[in-house]
Amino acid sequence: MFAVVQFPGSNDDRDLVYAMKSVLGADARLVWHKESALPPETRGVLLPGGFSYGDYLRAGSMAQFSPVMADVRRFADAGGFVLGICNGFQVLCESGLLPGALVPNRNLQFICDFVHLRVEQAAAPFTSRTRVGDVLRIPIKHRDGCYFASEDEFRSLEENGQIVLRYCDAKGQVTANANPNGAVGNTAGVRNRAGNVFGLMPHPEHAVEPALGGTDGIAILGSLIDALGGAR
Amino acid sequence: MTKRLEPTVDLALARDHGLTDGEYAHILELLGRTPSYSELGIFSVMWAEHCSYKSSKNHLKTLPTEAEHVLQGPGENAGAVAIGDGLAVIFKIESHNHPSFVEPKQGAATGVGGILRDIFTMGARPVASLDSIRFGPLEDPKHQFLLRGVVNGIGGYGNPVGVATVGGETFFHPCYAGNILVNAFNLGVVEADRIFLGSATGVGNPVIYAGSKTGRDGIHGASLLASAEFDETSEAKRPTVQCGDPFTEKCLIEACLELMKTDAIVGIQDMGAAGLTCSSFEMASRAGSGIEMDLDRVPQRETDMTPYELLLSESQERMLLVCSDGREAEVQAVFEKWDLDAAVVGRVTDDGRMRVRWHGETVVDIPVDPVAESAPVIDRPQREPVELRERQKLDLAATAPEDDPRAALEALLATPNLASKRWVYRQYDQLVQANTLIGPGGDAALVRVRRPDGELTDKAVALSVDCNPRWCWLDPFSGTVAAVAEATRNVACTGARPLALTNCLNFGNPEKPEIMWQFAEAVRGLAHAAEKLGTPIVSGNVSFYNETAGSAIYPTPTIAAVGLLDSCENYAASVFPEVGLAVVLLGETREELGGSEWLALRRGTEAGVPPSVDLDHELRLQGLLAAGVKNGWIRNAHDVADGGLAVALAECCFGSDGPGVGVHVTLDEALRPEVLLFGESTGRVVVGTSQPEELLAAARAAGVPASVLGETGGDRLRVDRPGGRAWIESPQADLYDLWSNAIPRRLEEAS
């Protein structure tokens, strides 16, 4: 069972359950942030997009103190798979489960648009259905999505293969023009050193149906389902 | 007990509150005594134009509001229309014009917040928003600031609450230089038998206040800000604008919808204009009951608030509920789960009076009905503007013909009104809730319908909001008829069947007979078109006093249409989906140029009569579109509107993120080039089809004129005149650049 943590202000929470359950056939359900522990049958944790606590302080900074997050941290430390999308990525960075930080977009505007992503790491549990160099078309929708890490930190992320996705053009070229928000190194998605925690600004749950902008998001959500041995 | 320092109530104070001498005399007569300060405040907001509709009521009652599928017409928080399978859609459009001019970000944000509350109040989850926003010239730095602020406000509120903004319109014209318009629309979905109304029934039932605490913000927003003209002191009214908190609204939506799954709620209403006062009076009035309330129990965010302030505050994100006696704890538990305040502030009574206590003292004791229902109704004088006939004169023979159609097309595509609005809608979440089949930029938005539990249905609703204010200025009756025709036609272009309308009537000062004449003519046009097209008006809003220093906006009756697609397996977007399609024009081009964008841009004049509208043709055309889309003959459909056929063809080519598919057409009618290319005759749609024979046969059978213009393909837009010579031949990439970058360039944000 995938636990989709519902914070106050989460707003892609139900969309993520819909994508995992109704489209991809996995077992997924909402878990209220005030729960003291994840349900025992939890096999993967998903932190959804939205504006937890309104994001009035730094995006994601309040949600790290929600009661259930202590158990999410234990789950991750024990090697459990944790995926954070958009606000979920921000929460993971603020919680220290992922390195770096997400700051306001370079143009200081909210941006909702489809972007192209180049796969940099094709491996279980999050990108096993892809190959390095694949180009995915997935939407972003965020105001604070500019990934930042200090020069030294970023170099070590690259050396350790922690940069999983980069913004690119339709042909897969990682260019300044293809960078929507000013992220360092065009970074769109990052994993932790151990590889069991992954955060990304684009929304794979909003790219799972042909009628709604394509199905490239399945490459990511489907990889996670595969890593847990199928839908259940 | 602390003694309040309150002003003495007299005629002078009543005048300061915007009440007329006659209205004040009426209050004295009603009460048989001098009102208290709080009571005066209540009368002033409840009888202000914004809440009482005193100038418009007489006219609005002529609108068609009923049909078999209408579950709730005007009078409640929003309208409700059945869409089958036990589901209904709830929708409404509302203005937030004055606040947005004074403080664009918060003004627009709270406009979005207010309309969302009108929808979820009725038990529906809000699923899609549209916004119709109008500014002065984009070259004016002040209006660049206002545009940025309004867009930031709409996104800054709509994005966090998790409701997709799927369409709208953005328009620039000098007539809005002193009064911008921000009209916000929302639609929600609900089980048809689970619609909640704002009614305070059940003597002894508790009255519960829920949501944000009350502060001193927005006092007299409805009366002083929305119900008077602007002048040089308007900036000082900034404190009457409220501040929005979308996070609280999001929690409030979830808490209310959770609560509505139980049967604890008897009635519910949001606290919008005139706050606690308006909501409690309306709830009691609808039920024919009374309410007694203790202001000391109202959650407050500031200290030492007076009863006057507590009653008139327009603090946002607040709801008033009546629940069944004994269910208070259950209600409070849900709000507590979402960390929201909820407090029992009073009880429903049966004596038809509003009694309000504060610090043990009765500060308000007045009958409900005379305040809520017997507000003055004014039959304001009307007069056709003397210069109207002059305006309508247009001598086509004396108008120089277009000698450079390509330059004209390029100029039109680069005007902010016709250019891509991607700069605007890119700042809105268009995707959340995973329903958006067609988002902003098309003729209408198309949104899948889910049941309240999240399960998808086959249905989709189509939404469009439209008004051509230039046409309404030249002829408010036919301009409004055209707006209804265009909104419903846009909906029909997706393949949907138009169901019903909502409207936001933006006008100048109704105390001026010329403005009142415009209003009456527009309402007459609205009634006529709605009746004829079978699309009743189920909700709406009137915004008067859009006037600064004596200069009024053009009449702007914004019309939003909602349509239903029973199966979203087949639907049509605006853009040519592929090469090799036959391009067909449905409808006829007539010798019409009055009020056109071409005339304004290329000849610098706004004159003539607007193009005629044949509503019988419109019905046939809309029926043909529905059938053609359903049968797969129509692959895309795009309404011919501002800028005429040449602009419509160019727009059909533009992809969502690139120049798209080219097109080659031949226009062989014996009309002047500017009429043929840029005339704005109504009732026309450009469609792409792979089965032209079937489509033409169906059009003949339906009595809709149809002609094959050409074929999609190539990398340019080419429009030939008879004999093969090109009127226009432009690389698609060049046109796309002009069109897509026009607004960013003016804002100096082009990439």
Interface residues (C-beta under 8 A of the other chain):
Chain A: P8 G9 N11 D12 R14 D15 V17 Y18 A19 S22 K34 G50 F51 Y53 G54 D55 Y56 N107 Q109 F110 I111 C112 D113 F114 P139 K141 R143 N177 H203 E205 H206 E209 A211 L212 G213
Chain B: N152 G155 G156 N159 P160 V161 G162 D245 P246 F247 T248 K250 C251 K337 W338 D339 Y425 R426 Q427 Y428 D429 Q430 L431 V432 Q433 A434 T436 L437 G454 L456 C568 D657 E749 S751
